[in-house]
Amino acid sequence: MSEATLLQRRHRVMGDASPLFYDQPLELVKGEGVWLTDAGGKRYLDVYNNVPSVGHCHPRVVAAMAEQAANLNIHTRYLTERIVTYAERLTATFAEPLDSLMFTCTGSESNELALRMARFETGRMGVIVSDYNYHGNTASLAELATALPRSEPLPPHVRAVPIPCLYHTQGSAEELAERYVAKVAEAIASLQEAGFGLAALLIDTLFANEGIPRLPAGYLERVARLVREAGGLLIADEVQAGFARTGEHMWGHQAHPLEPDLVTLGKPMGNGFPLAGVVAARERVEAFGRRHLYFNTYGGSPVAAAVGLAVLDVIRDEQLQDNALRVGARLEAGLGRLAERHPLIGDVRGKGLFFAAELVLDGQSREPAGTEARRIVNQMRERGVLISKIGAHDNILKIRPPLVFNDDHCDYFLDTLDSVLTGL
């Protein structure tokens, strides 16, 4: 069957607004490690997907899933040793007092639950987010999302604040931090004056959708202090930044002297299996649970726990956090060399195996090169390498491969990107 026929069938049954990557959509039939294969047998190097964080169809993860599914799969209202073991193993990767786990199935559910917990504890409704965010697709999360097309304005209990980036601002880092911290203070005051108060600040500490901006020193710590002084909670969304992605730490927030009140997890937690959760202090979990019975039929099933344990085992046994740090340094150096040869790359930033390459038409004005970014993404796809783009102007290349990405994969990606940039 041709891709065109399959696309027509998809439009009929799923609607033509259902999003697809690339100008010419891919029909994928197999995944292995960092490679994806299409229906025609062509292989693609995956330099985008963090869902299969330890590699597509990792044999240890697949085996754990199949073994447990063939034995028992039930919900968490029965005692199951594997579920408890997984919760113990996962929470042990966090600093105190983050010692308890509530299971969900998706990152959206995790952020929804975290907001419920924050509003219950504080008795307030107000939420602050970044001004180009995405944290999920439930009703309460969709209304505060600013990175996706929407017809509705932000609701009155939500404030979106801009995030500073040293690449886009003149003046000292200290002055930049001062200006942008003041914007958070203004948002808090506005919520208080409107009678909503502040329940939570919900952020991805890498600010991935914004393009991984280079933050001025001390910015996040000062923002967190303002939030706490206003009685709000700090929710760290680790769906993109977590599970050894940054190389330096297991969790993105650990790169800062921060202590989140709630941490939300999703996509890479189950390597493609629907597994997610909220990590918090036991006292906070129990206080919420006494007043609001929380239960999730599929969250934390024995199969989910088996998969989650296998993911943690692979990260440990294959030393994937060290790999992210080492190969990430090679990737950063290579991207830096490309930036020297190709003025279209205005800035390279990131850490571990998550980088952003911002494309600009002019190095002085830094006018976004959105059209060029789209051409590059599609030409890379034609040459067998999959990446994407992010940012408010769609001009930032998003480079986020599975954690098993090695030196050879890195060099192949860099050579292909160099060739595409030269062709432009």
N, C-alpha and C positions, 0 to 999 in steps of 0.2 A: 504493500500500500504506500502511495506517495505521501510525502510530508504535507503537500497541499490538501490532499483528501482528508488526512487526519486532522489538519487544522480546521477545515470546514466542519467536520464532525464535532470537534471540540467547541467551536463557536455555537453550533446548534444546541448542544446539550449543556454548555457551561456559560454561554454568553460571550460576545466578542470583546467585552471589557475586562475579562479575566486576564491578568498580566502574564506576559511571556518575555523572557530575555531575548535580546538580539533582533536585528532587522529580519534575519532569516532564522526562525525558531529551530531549536535542536530537538530531535527525537532520540532520547538516550535509552539504551537497553541494558547497560552493564557498568558497574563501577568496581574498581579495585585500587586500593591505596590512594594515590593522587591522580589516578587516570579514570576517565569516563569514555565509554564507547558508544557511538551512535548506531542507528539502524543499518547504516551502510558499512559498518566495520571500521570507521575512522576513529582514532583515539585522540582525546583532548586532555591536556594537562590542566588540572583543576587548581587554579590559583585564586579561587574565590570562596569556596564553601567552608564555613566553620561548623556546619551541622555534623558531617562525618569527621569530627575533630581528630580522631585517631586513625583516620583513613577510611575510604569507602569499603563497606563490607569486610571489616577486619575479622579474620577467621576466629579469633578468641571471643569477640563480641557476638558473632553469629552463633558460635557453638554454645555460649552461655544462654543466649536467648532460646535456642531450640531445645536444649536440655531441660531448662526450667519449664518451658511451655508444654513439654511432653510429660511433665511430672505433676505440676500444680500451678494454677493461676487463679487467684482469688483476691478479694479486696483486703484492706487493712483492719477490718473489724474482727479478724482472727489473729492469734499470735503466730507469727512466722519469723523464724530466726534470721533468715537472710535479709528481710526488710530492716530489722534492728541493726544487724551488722553493717549494712550499707549506710544507714543514718549515722552510726558511730564513726565509720571510716571517713565519710564526707565531712562531717562537722569538725573532725580532728584537724582538717586543713585550714580552719579559721582560727583567729585569735579570740580569746575570751572577750566578752561574754557570749559570743555567737556559738551556742552549743546545742541548739535544737533545730529540727528540720520538719517542715510541714510539706507534704507531697502534693504536687499538682501534675498536670499533663503537658502544659505549654507555658511559655514565657508570659503570654497574655494572662493566663490564669494566675501566675505567680504575682505579677504586678497588680492585678485586680485584688488579690488577697492581701497584699502588702498595704494597699491604699485603705482597704476595709479596716485592717488592724490599726493603722495610724489614726484614722478618724475615730475609731472606737476609743483608743487610748487618750487622745487629746480632746475629744469632744468638739473638734472643729472640722471644717470642710475644705479650707483653702489649700491649694496645691501649687507649687512652683515647679516648672519644667524649663528645659532649655528651649531656645526659639527655633530649633530645627530638630525636633525629637520624634522618635517612634518607640513606643513601649508596649504596643499590643492593639488588638482589634475588638475588645469588648466595648460596650457603650461608654463606660466611664473613661476608658483609655483612648478611644477614638476621639472623644471630645477635647482631649488635651494634646493630641498629636498635631505637630506642625510641619512634619516632613512629608506628608502625603497630601494630594489634592483633596480639598474639602469645600463644601458650600457654606458651612455654618461658621460663625465667628466663635472665638474662644468663649466658653461660658463664664459668667461673672465670678465664679469661685476659683478660676485658674489664671495664673500669670506666667507668661513666657519671657525669660530673660536671655539676652544675647551672651554668648560665650567668647571670652577674649582669645585672640591668636596673635602671637608675637610677629608672625609673618605679615600681618595686615595692619599693623599699628606702628606709628612713629612715636618716639619718646621712650622713656625708660620703662623697664618692666614693672618697677614699683608704681609708677604713675598709671600704667595700664591696669594693674591689679586694683588700685584705688578706685578708678572710674567704674570698673565692672562690679566690684563688690558693692559700690554705692547703688548700682542698679538693682541688686538683690535686696538691699535695704529698702529701696523705694517700693519694690513689689510686696515685701512683707507689710510695710506701712499701709499700702493700698488695700491689701486684704483685710487688715485689721480695721481700717476706717470703714470698709464696706460691711463689716460685721461677720465676716467669714472666719477670721483668724487664720492661723497657719497650722495645717495638719502635717504636711510633709513636703520635702524637696525630693523629687524623683529624678535621678540622673544616671547616665552611663558615664563612669569616671574617665573613659577614653573619649567620650563625645564622638563616637564613631560616625554617626550620621552627619555631623558637622564637618567631618574630614580630619579627625584626630588633631585638633588644633594644638599648637605649642602654647601651653598655659604659662603665665608668669608665676614665679615662685610664690608660694603662700596663698594663692588665690582660693583654692578649694578649702583649705583649712579655715580661712577667714569666713568664707561663705557658710561652712558647717557651723562655725561658732555663732553666727547670726541666727541661723535656723534654730539652734538649741536655745539661744537666749529668748527667742520668740515662742518657745514651747513646742516647736515642731520636731518631727523625726526625719532622719536622713535615710533614704532608701537608695541603695546602690544596685543598679541593674547590671548584672554580670553576664547577661546572655551573650554579648559579643566580646567582652573583655576577659572573661574567666576561663577556667580550666587550662591553665598554663600557657595561655595564648601569648602573653607578653614576655615570656621567658624568664624575666627577673623574679616574678612572683606567680603563685598559683592564681591569685585574684587581682583584677585590675586596681581595686581600691587600695591594695597593699603597697602601691607605689607612692602613696601619700600618707602623711601622719593623720589618718582618718579612722574613726571607729563607727561604721554605719550601724544604725539601729536595726535595719532590716536589709537583707541581701536577697535578690531575686535571681533565679537560675532558670535556664531553658535549653535551647537547641543542642549545644554540644554535650549536654549531660548524659544523653542516651545514644549518642552517635547516630542519630536518625530515628531511634525509637522514641515515642512520645513520653518523655520523662522530664520533669521540672520540679521546682520547689522554692520555698521561702526559708531562709535561715535566720534565726533570731535567738535572743536569750530565752532560756526556758521559762523564766518568770513571765515574760511578755507573751509567749505562746500559751501558757496555762491560763493567764488572765483573760485572754481573748476567748479561749476555748470554753471557759466556764460560762460565759455569757452568750456565745455564738457557736453552736455546735458546727464544726467544720468537718466535712467528710467529702471524699472524692472517690467515686467508684473505681476509676482506673489509675488514679494517682498512687504510686508506691506499691503496685502489685508485685508479687514475687518475680514475675518475668522482668518488670521494670527494674527491680532491685538487682537481679542477676546481671542485667545489661549494665547498670550503673557501676556495679562492682568491677565488671570486666573492663570498663573504660578506665577506672582508676588504676586497675592492675596494669593495663597497657601503658598508661602515662608513666607509671613508676618503673616498670620492667624495661621498657624501651627508652627510658630517660628522655621523654619527649619535651619536658620543660627545658632541659639543657640543650636539646636539639633546637628548640625554638630560639633560644638565646644565641647559639652559635651560628646557625644558618641565617637567622635574622640579621646578625652583624654582617654576614656576607652579602645578603640581599640589600641592606642599607648602603653598604659601600658601593655595590654595583649600580644602584639607583642614583647615588651621588655622582658617579662617573658619567652616567647617561645625562644627568642634568647639566654637567659641564659641556657636553657635546651638543645638546639639544635645548636651545633657549625656551622652547615651549614648556619645559618642566621648570616651573618657578620655584617650587619648594617640595622637599621630601621630608616626611615626618612619620613617626610611629615607633614601634618597638616590638621585639620578638618576631612573630610571624603575622604582623598586622601593620601594613604601611599604606600611606596615602601619598600620591604624587599629584600635586596641584598643577594644572595646566593653565598658562596665561598667555595672552596674545602679545603682551609687552611687559618686560621685566620692571619697568618703572611704574606704569599705571596699574599693572596687575589685573588688567581686564580679563575676565574669565573666558577660557577657551572651551565652551561647552560643546560646540559643534565638532571641534577637533577631538574632544574626549569620546564622543559617540563614534566617530570614525575609527578611532584607535581600538575601542572595545570590539567593534564589529570586525575589523581587520585582524585583530588577534584571534578572534573566534575562527575566522577563515583559515588561519595558519595553525590552528590546533591548540590554542591557549585560551582559557576562559578566565576573564576578569570582569569587573563591573565598574560603575562610577557612582559617586556620592556627592554631597554638598548641595547647598541651596541653588547653585548655578549648574549643577551636573557637570562640573569641570574637574573633578578630582577622581583619579583612578583609584579604585579600591582593590587592594592586594592582600588577600587573607586566605592562604592555602591551608589544607589539613596539616596537622602538626608533624606528620611523617615526611614532609617536604625535605629533600636532602640537597646536597651541594650540586649534584648533576641537574636536578630539577630547577634549582635556582639559576644556574648558568643558562639552561635552555630557555627559561622565561626571559632572562635579561637579553639574550641574543635575539630572541623573537621581537621583543619590544624595541630594541635598537633598530632592527630592520624595518619595522613598521614606522617608527618615527623618521627614519631616513627617507622612507618612501613618501611621507607627507611633504 
